[in-house]
Amino acid sequence: MLLAKYMLDVAMDGIKNGKYVASAYALLVAFEEIVDAYSADDGKHFHEEYLADAWKYRLEWIKAHGLFERWEHLMHLCSRVVAEGRYEYVEDMLRLINDLMDIRDGHLP
């Protein structure tokens, strides 16, 4: 989860400097790192075990754990940030990431 928190910090720095596209991309990486952290609890290590097919197996894990709609929504919001450069979309992405990082007892919210 450390890398996800770091990417969240990168996103926040981008927001402070008006770099919304960079912030949106950092938030996508934060999502990837959150998934990797949660999946490690299941004994999955996508970069180590499945380097060539990491995203294929990561997406399978995302779908199996009910996170695919969130991933799609993040991707949609990111595309809106890229197209329009609006902070509101980054703000929505931040909410989704913060919800995922809000771990109560080590389980996905």
Secondary structure, DSSP 8 states (H G I E B T S, - for coil): -HHHHHHHHHHHHHHHTT-HHHHHHHHHHHHHHHHHHHHHHTT--HHHH-GGGHHHHHHHHHHHTT-HHHHHHHHHHHHHHHHH--HHHHHHHHHHHHHHH--SSSS--
